[in-house]
Amino acid sequence: MAYSEKLIDHYENPRNIGSFDKAAEDVGTGLVGAPACGDVMKLQIKVGADGLIEDAKFKTFGCGSAIASSSLVTEWVKGKTIDEAETIKNTDIAKHLALPPVKIHCSVLAEDAIKAAIADYRAKATKKADAAE
Amino acid sequence: MTAITQIRRNDQPIYLDYQATTPMDPRVLEAMMPYFTHKFGNSGSRSHAYGWEAEEGTEKARAQVAKLIGADEKEVIFTSGATESNNLAIRGVAEFYKDRKNHIITTVTEHKCVLDTCRHLEQQGFEVTYLPVRKDGLLDLDVLRAAITDKTVLVSVMAVNNEIGVIQPLAEIGRICREKKVFFHTDAAQAAGKIPLDVEALNVDLMSISGHKIYGPKGIGALYVRRKPRVRLVPMIVGGGQERGFRSGTLPTPLCVGLGEAAEICMKEMDAEAKRLKKLQERMLKGLQAKLTDIVVNGDLEHRIPGNLNISFAYVEGESLMMGIKNLAVSSGSACTSASLEPSYVLRALGVEEDMAHTSLRIGLGRFTTEHEVDTAVDELVRHVNKLREMSPLWEMAQEGIDIKSIEWAAH
């Protein structure tokens, strides 16, 4: 399959591979996809005291487009508030990487991964607030 | 053996996809050349030397192909390739005998051109039984025996599978078919020239052969059609009545000559080449197993042509692996390499889990594969599998002792 230079760059030099401690309070973890479907993404965000996403990490099992999509979004979410990060659309990812039509689902998965990580972070924050009361 | 120097240019990837196609042997090209130029006659022209010369070429080729499979040259007809041969064999028999019998038996791991031909016949009212295969990819003979009825006209079972290289028990299948008076067709595209085949010993009635899988040209194949006891076919292509009326059309003389030469070379070099490839196959597998854990060979390793390996590299998706190993030309059973987004139906038929099917690579070794290429391939594979496992969440979970099957994954 013919891929764009940007996509190949993200595949060959993936940004922010790795893991945070998923039990940490300032970390939100999203795990989406399914092995049977050929792609699983784990995306983690670390949120600072100022409410900005200070770091992000990913691990992905999937095709080159899936790896590139998740690598790209870890770059995009950094420095954003979680509300801003939540507005990232799969179409932006697909456009930036020039994903071929059969690979659009990879960008959808990356968007899902951000949303899942944010939801996890929010759930932890709510729990913490509840416990404090 | 004539010394053959490298065929690949240095800027080309290492070719490890010999089940997809093979490069033409230079000796084959040499044999073909005169038939493109001064020996250009129509082998059907009986009235002058041009025709006789061309006919000499095609008839020598026919005999060469016949010899490879232990047939009589009158039983070999030229076609455009194994796809046409399979279509002609299955549809031809089904349509000729349809007033008496309407049932065909095949297996779920056949090539698409067999399966699609069967689907087509089903739409026309024929009954087709698609037999499952065992976990090792081989057909269970009891299952076959039980499926044959008094309406069964044909059993079509491939000799060697194109994805996993396993060799079906042809002699036993042939014996059962002969005993039950059912025609036996085998798609031998991946088997001819690689393993000994004898249509008499195997009781094969129809056999499909491809030129480009045996270091011959593309666009040519053959169908063996037994004369005693006689197998009759309705032709698919009608016209001038060439090829005993089974396949009209002027013979492509250079291609026929190429197929014949390719068959003869395969026959002469089969034993030595099989031994050489077996060593390379073992070298490849041992090299990978020494440096990687969690790799699984799909399909039986013993009943297999030596030029094939099909390996699942757990926790690493096949297409991403292929993107990494740019210097190697292989193919994958992963969905992501297919337009259908479905993982390989052959691997699924063996009971390989979908997640493992996504991680499979087919590695094909052949006449021009060298030890050095195998070693380079092992190094590249190990490096990229490790790199991708480092970024695989599934690998991470496995290392933490989490069973990925225990997780409720959302299908998407």
Interface residues (C-beta under 8 A of the other chain):
Chain A: M1 Y3 I8 Y11 P14 I17 S19 L31 V32 G33 A34 P35 A36 C37 G38 D39 V40 M41 K42 F58 K59 T60 F61 G62 C63 G64 S65 A66 I67 V102 H105 V108 L109
Chain B: Y315 V316 E317 E319 S320 M323 S334 A335 C336 T337 A339 L341 P343 E353 E354 D355 H358 E390 M391 S392 P393 L394 W395 E396 I404 W409 A410 A411 H412
